[in-house]
Amino acid sequence: MSFKEETITSKMIYKGSILNLRKDTVKVKNGISFREVVEHNGGSVVVAITDNKKVLMVNQFRKPLDKEVLELPAGKIDGEEDPKETALRELKEETGYTAKTVRYLTKFYPSVGYTNEILYIYLCTDLIPGETDFDENEDIEIFEYDMELLVGMILAGKINDGKTIAGIMIANETLKKE
């Protein structure tokens, strides 16, 4: 059985619009240690499948990596927003589509060593095309891919975004069973 760390003190280092950073002093098995924790409100990831069985993907520049990344539509949960509503909002904003059918697939913690972020994955089908509504600071290209090609790209190391890997692989396995 693992030892549960007891928080002795907690100090907020930074409060931002996307995340907060705090430093906790904790009691560990062999004394005292420190934990830097990124607080994040979580987000939703969308695996949107068109009527012609294509997966909607977005390509956008990601500053932390200093390069463009091909990924599933996704975004952060605003305040107390329901993760399903986040998924529908992000699908509309980033691709222009709305979904008649929305199915929860799973939730996961992308990096348990330093953040409390939770990502929720939804499968969206019966899509209705519409106009995008990008955030003012977004520059997004929209693409459609065959699921099989995306799985191959993941296995070949050509898609490296964790939420996209999880979303595609889980949706692929879910759809195979139907």
C-alpha positions as CSV (number, residue, x, y, z in Angstrom):
1,M,0.0,0.0,0.0
2,S,1.3,3.4,-0.9
3,F,1.9,6.2,1.6
4,K,-0.5,9.1,1.4
5,E,1.2,12.5,1.5
6,E,-0.1,15.0,4.0
7,T,-0.1,18.7,3.0
8,I,1.6,20.8,5.6
9,T,1.4,24.2,3.7
10,S,0.2,25.3,0.3
11,K,1.3,28.5,-1.4
12,M,-0.1,29.9,-4.6
13,I,2.8,31.0,-6.8
14,Y,0.9,32.1,-9.9
15,K,-2.8,32.6,-10.8
16,G,-3.5,32.8,-14.5
17,S,-6.4,32.7,-17.0
18,I,-5.7,29.1,-18.0
19,L,-3.8,27.6,-15.0
20,N,-2.6,28.2,-11.5
21,L,0.7,27.1,-10.0
22,R,1.0,26.3,-6.3
23,K,3.9,24.9,-4.2
24,D,2.9,22.4,-1.5
25,T,5.0,21.4,1.5
26,V,4.2,17.7,2.2
27,K,5.0,15.1,4.7
28,V,6.5,12.0,3.0
29,K,7.7,8.7,4.3
30,N,11.2,9.9,5.0
31,G,10.5,13.5,6.1
32,I,9.4,16.7,4.3
33,S,9.3,17.3,0.5
34,F,7.8,19.9,-1.9
35,R,5.4,19.5,-4.7
36,E,4.7,22.0,-7.5
37,V,1.2,21.5,-8.7
38,V,-0.4,23.0,-11.8
39,E,-4.1,23.5,-11.2
40,H,-6.2,23.3,-14.3
41,N,-10.0,23.3,-14.8
42,G,-9.9,20.4,-17.2
43,G,-11.1,20.1,-20.7
44,S,-13.0,18.1,-23.3
45,V,-11.7,16.3,-26.4
46,V,-13.9,15.6,-29.4
47,V,-13.7,12.7,-31.8
48,A,-16.1,13.9,-34.4
49,I,-17.0,11.5,-37.2
50,T,-18.6,12.8,-40.4
51,D,-21.3,11.0,-42.3
52,N,-18.6,9.7,-44.8
53,K,-16.7,8.2,-41.8
54,K,-14.0,10.8,-41.7
55,V,-12.5,12.1,-38.4
56,L,-12.3,15.9,-38.0
57,M,-8.9,17.1,-37.1
58,V,-7.4,20.5,-36.5
59,N,-4.0,21.8,-37.1
60,Q,-2.7,24.7,-35.1
61,F,0.5,26.3,-33.8
62,R,1.3,25.4,-30.2
63,K,3.7,27.8,-28.6
64,P,5.1,25.4,-25.9
65,L,6.4,23.2,-28.7
66,D,7.0,26.0,-31.2
67,K,5.4,24.1,-34.0
68,E,2.1,23.2,-35.6
69,V,0.3,20.2,-34.1
70,L,-2.3,17.9,-35.7
71,E,-4.9,17.2,-33.0
72,L,-8.5,16.5,-32.2
73,P,-10.7,19.5,-31.5
74,A,-10.5,20.3,-27.8
75,G,-10.7,23.0,-25.2
76,K,-10.8,24.0,-21.6
77,I,-13.8,23.8,-19.4
78,D,-15.1,27.4,-18.6
79,G,-15.9,27.8,-14.9
80,E,-18.5,25.2,-13.9
81,E,-19.4,24.3,-17.5
82,D,-20.4,20.6,-18.0
83,P,-17.7,18.8,-19.9
84,K,-20.2,17.7,-22.5
85,E,-21.2,21.3,-23.2
86,T,-17.5,22.1,-23.5
87,A,-17.1,19.4,-26.1
88,L,-20.1,20.7,-28.1
89,R,-18.9,24.3,-27.8
90,E,-15.3,23.5,-28.9
91,L,-16.6,21.3,-31.8
92,K,-18.6,24.3,-33.1
93,E,-15.9,26.9,-32.5
94,E,-13.1,24.9,-34.1
95,T,-14.8,23.0,-36.9
96,G,-18.2,24.7,-37.4
97,Y,-20.0,21.4,-36.9
98,T,-22.7,20.6,-34.4
99,A,-23.5,17.1,-33.3
100,K,-26.9,15.4,-32.9
101,T,-25.4,12.4,-31.2
102,V,-22.8,12.9,-28.4
103,R,-21.4,9.9,-26.5
104,Y,-19.1,10.0,-23.5
105,L,-16.1,7.7,-23.9
106,T,-13.9,8.2,-20.9
107,K,-11.9,10.7,-18.8
108,F,-8.2,10.6,-18.1
109,Y,-5.5,12.5,-16.3
110,P,-2.9,13.6,-18.9
111,S,0.0,14.1,-16.4
112,V,-0.5,13.0,-12.8
113,G,3.0,14.0,-11.7
114,Y,2.4,17.7,-11.7
115,T,-1.2,18.6,-12.6
116,N,-4.8,17.9,-11.5
117,E,-6.1,18.4,-15.1
118,I,-8.8,16.0,-16.2
119,L,-9.7,15.5,-19.9
120,Y,-13.1,14.1,-21.0
121,I,-13.4,12.4,-24.4
122,Y,-16.6,12.4,-26.4
123,L,-17.6,10.7,-29.6
124,C,-19.7,13.0,-31.8
125,T,-21.7,11.8,-34.8
126,D,-24.7,12.9,-36.9
127,L,-22.8,16.1,-37.6
128,I,-24.4,19.2,-39.1
129,P,-22.0,21.6,-40.9
130,G,-21.9,25.3,-40.0
131,E,-19.6,28.2,-39.6
132,T,-16.6,28.2,-37.3
133,D,-16.3,30.6,-34.4
134,F,-12.6,30.7,-33.6
135,D,-11.4,32.5,-30.5
136,E,-9.8,35.7,-31.6
137,N,-6.3,34.4,-31.0
138,E,-6.8,31.1,-32.8
139,D,-5.6,30.2,-36.3
140,I,-6.9,26.7,-37.1
141,E,-6.9,24.5,-40.2
142,I,-9.5,21.8,-40.4
143,F,-8.9,18.4,-42.0
144,E,-10.7,15.1,-42.4
145,Y,-8.9,11.8,-42.1
146,D,-9.8,8.1,-42.2
147,M,-9.7,6.5,-38.8
148,E,-7.4,3.8,-40.0
149,L,-4.9,6.4,-41.4
150,L,-4.9,8.2,-38.0
151,V,-4.2,5.0,-36.1
152,G,-1.4,4.3,-38.5
153,M,0.0,7.8,-38.0
154,I,-0.1,7.3,-34.2
155,L,1.7,4.0,-34.4
156,A,4.3,5.5,-36.7
157,G,5.0,8.3,-34.3
158,K,3.5,11.0,-36.6
159,I,0.9,12.1,-34.1
160,N,2.3,12.9,-30.7
161,D,-0.4,14.8,-28.9
162,G,-1.5,12.8,-25.9
163,K,-5.2,13.7,-25.9
164,T,-5.4,13.0,-29.7
165,I,-3.7,9.6,-29.2
166,A,-6.1,8.6,-26.4
167,G,-9.2,9.9,-28.2
168,I,-8.4,8.2,-31.6
169,M,-7.4,4.9,-30.1
170,I,-10.3,4.7,-27.7
171,A,-12.8,5.8,-30.3
172,N,-11.3,3.3,-32.8
173,E,-11.7,0.4,-30.4
174,T,-15.2,1.5,-29.4
175,L,-16.4,1.7,-33.0
176,K,-14.9,-1.7,-33.9
177,K,-17.1,-3.3,-31.3
178,E,-20.3,-1.9,-32.9
